[in-house]
């Protein structure tokens, strides 16, 4: 059964939710979480806890549940995710397949481009993701 997600008030709460999401590989619950939190808070909420598994489930949730409805929100999350501690470390450790999932999400963002970001914004963010 799907996890019930509420807005975390701090990094500890966020960590607890993320662990549950990750244990169950619950992309729908992860999408709910990413929909209710302000992308700007992501680096603070993640603190120094960003891991490869979490990164990948974020990417999959954004791709499967959010990009079709709200590409602007996806762009914001990708932008602030790149500001999180350990982002470069996690990026360096992604497998070829995982990198392709990130590329796929960026492709969907350029197909669904809207007023919240320009294609130039997207291109510069792709460089940050080393794509």
MONORRA-V753641 format. One record per backbone hydrogen bond with DSSP energy under -0.5 kcal/mol. CO is the residue of the C=O (numbers start at 1). NH is the residue of the N-H. If there is no record, write none. Layout:
BEGIN
{{CO & NH} {CO & NH}}
END
This chain:
BEGIN
{{3 & 5} {10 & 14} {11 & 15} {12 & 16} {13 & 17} {14 & 18} {15 & 19} {16 & 20} {17 & 21} {18 & 22} {19 & 23} {20 & 24} {21 & 25} {21 & 26} {25 & 27} {26 & 30} {27 & 31} {28 & 32} {29 & 33} {30 & 34} {31 & 35} {32 & 36} {33 & 37} {38 & 41} {39 & 42} {41 & 45} {42 & 46} {43 & 47} {46 & 49} {47 & 85} {51 & 55} {52 & 56} {53 & 57} {54 & 58} {55 & 59} {56 & 60} {57 & 61} {58 & 62} {59 & 63} {60 & 64} {61 & 65} {61 & 66} {62 & 66} {62 & 67} {66 & 69} {66 & 70} {70 & 73} {70 & 74} {71 & 75} {72 & 76} {73 & 77} {74 & 78} {75 & 79} {76 & 80} {77 & 81} {78 & 82} {80 & 83} {81 & 84} {84 & 87} {86 & 90} {87 & 91} {88 & 92} {89 & 93} {90 & 93} {90 & 94} {91 & 94} {95 & 99} {96 & 100} {97 & 101} {98 & 102} {99 & 103} {100 & 104} {101 & 105} {102 & 106} {103 & 107} {104 & 108} {105 & 109} {106 & 110} {107 & 111} {108 & 112} {110 & 113} {114 & 117} {118 & 122} {119 & 123} {120 & 124} {121 & 125} {122 & 126} {123 & 127} {124 & 128} {125 & 129} {126 & 131} {127 & 130}}
END
